[in-house]
Amino acid sequence: QVQLVESGGGLVQAGGSLRLSCRASGIIFSIYAMKWYRQAPGKQRELVATITSVGSTNYADSVKGRFTISRDNDKNTVYLQMNSLKPEDTAVYYCNVELGLYYWGKGTLVTVSS
């Protein structure tokens, strides 16, 4: 079955960096677009970044210029490099793939202190 496992979250000071990873199994990883979402306390889940099967990327306006999504098809892994972190980036970050149905990982918590 499809499994997505995120890692790399943690506590960081404002201005710092983190790199999130999401390893996928149960799919032919290289042919699917992969996405990162986040959900802050009391807010709806929002799309942060997308990377297509050919490596095209798209970002939410709130993270443009600070976050970078990438993928390693040999490792079945998608990454989210997050720089210049702000307290408003605090959220649980989820990896997502859409195969008709939406599949989610369990998420990894990112906390940015001011």
MIZA-73660 format. One record per residue (C-alpha): y, x, z; residue in one letter. Coordinates in Angstrom, 2 decimals, always signed. Layout:
! residues N
<node><v>Y</v><u>X</u><w>Z</w><r>a</r></node>
...
***
This chain:
! residues 114
<node><v>+0.00</v><u>+0.00</u><w>+0.00</w><r>q</r></node>
<node><v>+3.64</v><u>+0.97</u><w>-0.35</w><r>v</r></node>
<node><v>+4.97</v><u>+3.02</u><w>+2.56</w><r>q</r></node>
<node><v>+8.43</v><u>+4.46</u><w>+3.09</w><r>l</r></node>
<node><v>+9.02</v><u>+6.79</u><w>+6.01</w><r>v</r></node>
<node><v>+12.55</v><u>+7.89</u><w>+6.89</w><r>e</r></node>
<node><v>+13.49</v><u>+10.88</u><w>+9.01</w><r>s</r></node>
<node><v>+16.47</v><u>+13.06</u><w>+9.81</w><r>g</r></node>
<node><v>+18.67</v><u>+10.77</u><w>+11.85</w><r>g</r></node>
<node><v>+20.29</v><u>+11.78</u><w>+15.10</w><r>g</r></node>
<node><v>+23.49</v><u>+12.20</u><w>+17.05</w><r>l</r></node>
<node><v>+26.31</v><u>+14.16</u><w>+15.43</w><r>v</r></node>
<node><v>+30.01</v><u>+14.63</u><w>+16.08</w><r>q</r></node>
<node><v>+32.60</v><u>+13.28</u><w>+13.69</w><r>a</r></node>
<node><v>+33.05</v><u>+15.69</u><w>+10.80</w><r>g</r></node>
<node><v>+29.48</v><u>+16.87</u><w>+11.01</w><r>g</r></node>
<node><v>+26.58</v><u>+16.58</u><w>+8.57</w><r>s</r></node>
<node><v>+23.07</v><u>+15.22</u><w>+8.47</w><r>l</r></node>
<node><v>+20.39</v><u>+15.05</u><w>+5.80</w><r>r</r></node>
<node><v>+18.09</v><u>+12.06</u><w>+5.74</w><r>l</r></node>
<node><v>+14.71</v><u>+12.10</u><w>+4.03</w><r>s</r></node>
<node><v>+12.46</v><u>+9.29</u><w>+2.90</w><r>c</r></node>
<node><v>+8.93</v><u>+9.99</u><w>+1.80</w><r>r</r></node>
<node><v>+7.22</v><u>+7.34</u><w>-0.31</w><r>a</r></node>
<node><v>+3.53</v><u>+6.71</u><w>-0.82</w><r>s</r></node>
<node><v>+1.53</v><u>+4.07</u><w>-2.65</w><r>g</r></node>
<node><v>+3.80</v><u>+4.06</u><w>-5.71</w><r>i</r></node>
<node><v>+4.35</v><u>+6.12</u><w>-8.83</w><r>i</r></node>
<node><v>+7.51</v><u>+7.48</u><w>-7.26</w><r>f</r></node>
<node><v>+9.05</v><u>+9.08</u><w>-10.33</w><r>s</r></node>
<node><v>+9.47</v><u>+5.86</u><w>-12.30</w><r>i</r></node>
<node><v>+11.41</v><u>+3.86</u><w>-9.72</w><r>y</r></node>
<node><v>+15.01</v><u>+3.77</u><w>-8.61</w><r>a</r></node>
<node><v>+15.39</v><u>+4.51</u><w>-4.91</w><r>m</r></node>
<node><v>+18.10</v><u>+3.27</u><w>-2.60</w><r>k</r></node>
<node><v>+19.55</v><u>+3.93</u><w>+0.82</w><r>w</r></node>
<node><v>+20.94</v><u>+1.04</u><w>+2.84</w><r>y</r></node>
<node><v>+22.44</v><u>+0.98</u><w>+6.30</w><r>r</r></node>
<node><v>+22.98</v><u>-1.61</u><w>+8.99</w><r>q</r></node>
<node><v>+25.52</v><u>-1.16</u><w>+11.72</w><r>a</r></node>
<node><v>+25.30</v><u>-3.14</u><w>+14.97</w><r>p</r></node>
<node><v>+26.40</v><u>-6.72</u><w>+14.41</w><r>g</r></node>
<node><v>+26.85</v><u>-6.24</u><w>+10.68</w><r>k</r></node>
<node><v>+24.91</v><u>-7.06</u><w>+7.54</w><r>q</r></node>
<node><v>+22.79</v><u>-4.48</u><w>+5.81</w><r>r</r></node>
<node><v>+24.76</v><u>-2.78</u><w>+3.05</w><r>e</r></node>
<node><v>+23.82</v><u>-0.67</u><w>+0.05</w><r>l</r></node>
<node><v>+24.95</v><u>+2.94</u><w>+0.46</w><r>v</r></node>
<node><v>+23.55</v><u>+4.83</u><w>-2.51</w><r>a</r></node>
<node><v>+21.20</v><u>+4.48</u><w>-5.47</w><r>t</r></node>
<node><v>+19.40</v><u>+7.01</u><w>-7.62</w><r>i</r></node>
<node><v>+17.63</v><u>+5.95</u><w>-10.79</w><r>t</r></node>
<node><v>+14.40</v><u>+7.35</u><w>-12.16</w><r>s</r></node>
<node><v>+16.41</v><u>+9.65</u><w>-14.43</w><r>v</r></node>
<node><v>+18.72</v><u>+10.82</u><w>-11.67</w><r>g</r></node>
<node><v>+21.81</v><u>+8.70</u><w>-12.23</w><r>s</r></node>
<node><v>+23.57</v><u>+7.93</u><w>-8.96</w><r>t</r></node>
<node><v>+25.88</v><u>+5.30</u><w>-7.56</w><r>n</r></node>
<node><v>+27.64</v><u>+5.04</u><w>-4.21</w><r>y</r></node>
<node><v>+29.43</v><u>+2.57</u><w>-2.03</w><r>a</r></node>
<node><v>+33.17</v><u>+3.18</u><w>-2.02</w><r>d</r></node>
<node><v>+33.06</v><u>+3.93</u><w>+1.69</w><r>s</r></node>
<node><v>+30.84</v><u>+7.00</u><w>+1.20</w><r>v</r></node>
<node><v>+31.95</v><u>+8.35</u><w>-2.20</w><r>k</r></node>
<node><v>+32.76</v><u>+12.03</u><w>-2.05</w><r>g</r></node>
<node><v>+30.99</v><u>+12.45</u><w>+1.31</w><r>r</r></node>
<node><v>+27.37</v><u>+11.41</u><w>+0.70</w><r>f</r></node>
<node><v>+24.97</v><u>+12.67</u><w>-1.96</w><r>t</r></node>
<node><v>+21.67</v><u>+11.05</u><w>-2.90</w><r>i</r></node>
<node><v>+18.96</v><u>+13.13</u><w>-4.57</w><r>s</r></node>
<node><v>+15.26</v><u>+13.02</u><w>-5.23</w><r>r</r></node>
<node><v>+12.31</v><u>+15.37</u><w>-5.50</w><r>d</r></node>
<node><v>+9.62</v><u>+13.68</u><w>-7.57</w><r>n</r></node>
<node><v>+7.09</v><u>+16.42</u><w>-6.78</w><r>d</r></node>
<node><v>+7.41</v><u>+15.55</u><w>-3.08</w><r>k</r></node>
<node><v>+7.81</v><u>+11.79</u><w>-3.53</w><r>n</r></node>
<node><v>+10.94</v><u>+12.09</u><w>-1.44</w><r>t</r></node>
<node><v>+14.51</v><u>+10.84</u><w>-1.68</w><r>v</r></node>
<node><v>+17.30</v><u>+12.43</u><w>+0.33</w><r>y</r></node>
<node><v>+20.73</v><u>+11.43</u><w>+1.57</w><r>l</r></node>
<node><v>+23.04</v><u>+14.32</u><w>+2.37</w><r>q</r></node>
<node><v>+25.84</v><u>+13.03</u><w>+4.58</w><r>m</r></node>
<node><v>+28.92</v><u>+15.18</u><w>+5.11</w><r>n</r></node>
<node><v>+32.24</v><u>+14.58</u><w>+6.86</w><r>s</r></node>
<node><v>+30.61</v><u>+11.90</u><w>+8.96</w><r>l</r></node>
<node><v>+32.79</v><u>+9.28</u><w>+10.63</w><r>k</r></node>
<node><v>+32.10</v><u>+7.05</u><w>+13.64</w><r>p</r></node>
<node><v>+31.98</v><u>+4.08</u><w>+11.24</w><r>e</r></node>
<node><v>+28.94</v><u>+5.67</u><w>+9.57</w><r>d</r></node>
<node><v>+26.95</v><u>+4.90</u><w>+12.72</w><r>t</r></node>
<node><v>+24.04</v><u>+2.69</u><w>+11.67</w><r>a</r></node>
<node><v>+20.33</v><u>+2.51</u><w>+11.09</w><r>v</r></node>
<node><v>+19.67</v><u>+3.91</u><w>+7.63</w><r>y</r></node>
<node><v>+16.87</v><u>+2.43</u><w>+5.55</w><r>y</r></node>
<node><v>+15.10</v><u>+3.63</u><w>+2.44</w><r>c</r></node>
<node><v>+14.33</v><u>+0.97</u><w>-0.17</w><r>n</r></node>
<node><v>+12.39</v><u>+0.52</u><w>-3.37</w><r>v</r></node>
<node><v>+12.23</v><u>-2.67</u><w>-5.41</w><r>e</r></node>
<node><v>+8.96</v><u>-3.49</u><w>-7.11</w><r>l</r></node>
<node><v>+9.62</v><u>-7.17</u><w>-7.65</w><r>g</r></node>
<node><v>+9.53</v><u>-7.33</u><w>-3.88</w><r>l</r></node>
<node><v>+11.77</v><u>-5.24</u><w>-1.69</w><r>y</r></node>
<node><v>+10.01</v><u>-2.59</u><w>+0.37</w><r>y</r></node>
<node><v>+11.66</v><u>-0.99</u><w>+3.39</w><r>w</r></node>
<node><v>+11.01</v><u>+1.83</u><w>+5.77</w><r>g</r></node>
<node><v>+11.46</v><u>+1.38</u><w>+9.51</w><r>k</r></node>
<node><v>+14.80</v><u>+3.15</u><w>+9.41</w><r>g</r></node>
<node><v>+16.35</v><u>+6.15</u><w>+11.10</w><r>t</r></node>
<node><v>+19.30</v><u>+5.91</u><w>+13.49</w><r>l</r></node>
<node><v>+22.47</v><u>+7.86</u><w>+12.79</w><r>v</r></node>
<node><v>+25.04</v><u>+7.98</u><w>+15.57</w><r>t</r></node>
<node><v>+28.41</v><u>+9.62</u><w>+14.95</w><r>v</r></node>
<node><v>+30.50</v><u>+10.29</u><w>+18.04</w><r>s</r></node>
<node><v>+34.28</v><u>+10.54</u><w>+17.93</w><r>s</r></node>
***
